[in-house]
């Protein structure tokens, strides 16, 4: 990697976006690489199928290119990006009229399918990935628990997991109060913990 490339990778999202607005294509490439996996993962969980997620992913970055001059340097790039992504995903679901459930064993990064399943990413709040990976019955229980969540609670859960946004930013993105976001997230986590407990695992 060149010295210039190293410097670009050290810049914040917002600094990169400012450079891209000034027609530095390399800055866009760094942003694309930085958000490729988390954005695709979010869209995949939201839409339920990798082909649909890939379509919307491309739409989102086309929108970033098209609307780049409207980006305000004082804004947070990740919020701007995930707002576009959520709006596009909601539009796609409205057109299709349904959502297919995701599998916790499905890859979140198609470039590394075996290392990037949702099951392997449930860490911190959850048992270690090896324990979960060995227990497909538990994975099925978690998947059922997610399927049972109301859409607004499932949305908050995936935004918190994938976007890196704060609770206040998720509240602004979804158009509800921060307390409502906290409540939805608390309920979702409680439901998932209960699913684990029923299988004899304690998060």
C-alpha positions in Angstrom: 0.0 0.0 0.0 1.3 3.5 -0.8 2.0 6.2 1.7 -1.0 8.0 0.3 -3.2 5.0 0.8 -2.0 4.6 4.4 -3.0 8.2 5.1 -6.4 7.8 3.6 -7.1 4.8 5.8 -6.3 6.8 8.8 -8.9 9.5 8.0 -12.3 9.6 9.5 -15.4 8.8 7.4 -16.3 12.4 7.2 -12.8 13.5 6.1 -12.9 10.8 3.4 -16.3 12.0 2.2 -15.1 15.6 2.0 -12.2 14.3 -0.2 -14.5 12.3 -2.3 -16.7 15.4 -2.9 -13.5 17.0 -4.2 -13.2 14.1 -6.7 -10.6 12.0 -4.9 -11.9 8.6 -6.0 -9.5 6.8 -3.7 -11.3 8.2 -0.7 -14.6 6.6 -1.9 -12.8 3.3 -2.3 -11.7 3.4 1.3 -15.3 4.2 2.5 -16.7 1.4 0.3 -14.2 -1.1 1.8 -14.9 0.1 5.3 -18.6 -0.3 5.1 -18.9 -3.2 2.7 -19.5 -5.9 5.3 -21.5 -4.0 8.0 -23.9 -2.5 5.4 -24.4 -5.7 3.5 -25.0 -7.6 6.8 -27.6 -5.1 7.9 -29.4 -5.2 4.5 -29.3 -9.0 4.5 -30.9 -9.2 7.9 -33.4 -6.6 7.0 -34.4 -8.2 3.7 -33.8 -11.8 4.4 -32.0 -12.8 1.1 -28.5 -12.1 -0.1 -29.6 -11.3 -3.7 -32.0 -8.7 -2.5 -29.4 -7.3 0.0 -26.8 -7.1 -2.8 -29.3 -5.2 -5.1 -30.1 -2.7 -2.4 -26.5 -2.4 -1.4 -25.6 -1.3 -4.9 -28.5 1.1 -4.9 -27.3 2.6 -1.6 -23.8 3.3 -2.9 -25.1 4.7 -6.2 -27.1 7.1 -4.1 -24.0 8.0 -2.1 -22.3 8.8 -5.4 -25.3 10.7 -6.8 -25.9 12.7 -3.6 -22.3 13.2 -2.5 -22.4 17.0 -2.9 -25.3 17.2 -0.5 -23.3 15.6 2.3 -22.5 18.1 5.1 -19.0 17.8 6.6 -20.4 18.3 10.1 -22.8 15.3 9.6 -21.9 11.7 10.6 -21.3 9.6 7.5 -22.4 6.3 9.1 -25.8 7.9 10.1 -26.2 9.3 6.6 -25.3 6.0 5.0 -27.6 3.8 7.1 -30.5 6.3 6.7 -30.2 5.8 3.0 -29.9 2.0 3.4 -32.9 1.8 5.7 -35.1 3.9 3.5 -34.2 1.8 0.5 -34.8 -1.5 2.4 -38.2 -0.3 3.6 -39.1 0.7 0.0 -38.1 -2.7 -1.2 -40.2 -4.5 1.4 -43.2 -2.4 0.6 -42.9 -3.3 -3.1 -42.4 -7.0 -2.4 -45.0 -7.2 0.3 -43.1 -9.8 2.3 -39.8 -10.6 4.0 -38.1 -13.9 4.1 -36.5 -15.0 7.4 -32.7 -15.1 7.6 -30.8 -18.1 8.8 -28.3 -17.6 11.7 -25.9 -19.9 9.8 -26.0 -17.8 6.6 -23.0 -15.7 5.8 -22.9 -12.0 6.5 -19.9 -11.5 4.2 -20.1 -13.4 1.0 -16.4 -13.1 0.5 -15.7 -15.1 3.7 -18.8 -17.3 4.1 -17.4 -19.8 6.6 -15.9 -17.2 9.0 -18.7 -14.7 9.0 -22.0 -16.3 10.0 -24.4 -14.4 12.3 -24.0 -17.3 14.7 -20.3 -16.7 15.0 -20.8 -12.9 15.5 -23.1 -13.3 18.5 -20.4 -12.5 21.1 -20.1 -10.5 24.3 -23.7 -10.8 25.4 -23.7 -14.4 24.3 -21.8 -17.7 25.0 -18.6 -18.1 23.1 -19.0 -18.8 19.3 -17.6 -22.3 19.5 -20.3 -23.3 22.0 -23.0 -21.8 19.8 -21.6 -23.2 16.6 -21.8 -26.7 18.1 -25.4 -26.4 19.1 -27.6 -26.1 16.0 -30.6 -26.6 18.2 -29.7 -23.4 20.0 -29.2 -21.6 16.7 -32.7 -22.7 15.6 -34.1 -21.4 18.9 -32.4 -18.0 18.4 -33.7 -17.8 14.8 -37.3 -18.6 16.0 -36.9 -15.9 18.7 -35.9 -13.3 16.1 -38.8 -14.3 13.9 -41.2 -13.8 16.7 -40.0 -10.3 17.4 -42.2 -7.5 16.1 -40.5 -5.8 13.1 -39.7 -2.6 14.9 -37.8 -4.5 17.7 -36.0 -6.7 15.2 -35.0 -3.5 13.3 -33.5 -1.9 16.4 -31.6 -5.1 17.2 -30.0 -5.3 13.8 -29.2 -1.6 13.7 -27.5 -1.8 17.0 -25.6 -4.9 15.9 -24.5 -3.8 12.5 -24.4 0.0 12.1 -22.3 1.1 15.0 -24.8 4.0 15.6 -25.6 5.2 19.1 -29.0 4.7 20.6 -29.9 8.3 20.1 -28.9 8.1 16.4 -31.0 4.9 16.0 -33.9 6.9 17.5 -33.4 9.7 15.0 -33.1 7.2 12.2 -36.3 5.3 13.0 -38.3 8.4 14.1 -39.0 7.4 17.7 -37.7 8.5 21.1 -34.5 7.2 22.6 -36.5 5.6 25.4 -38.5 3.7 22.8 -35.3 2.4 21.2 -34.0 1.3 24.6 -37.3 -0.4 25.3 -37.4 -2.2 22.0 -33.7 -3.3 22.3 -34.3 -4.5 25.9 -37.2 -6.6 24.8 -35.4 -8.1 21.9 -32.4 -9.0 24.1 -34.6 -10.5 26.7 -36.4 -12.6 24.1 -33.1 -13.9 22.8 -31.6 -14.6 26.2 -34.8 -16.5 27.1 -34.3 -18.6 24.0 -30.8 -19.5 25.1 -31.9 -20.3 28.6 -34.5 -22.7 27.4 -31.7 -24.7 25.8 -29.6 -24.6 29.0 -27.2 -21.9 28.0 -26.8 -18.8 30.1 -25.6 -15.6 28.2 
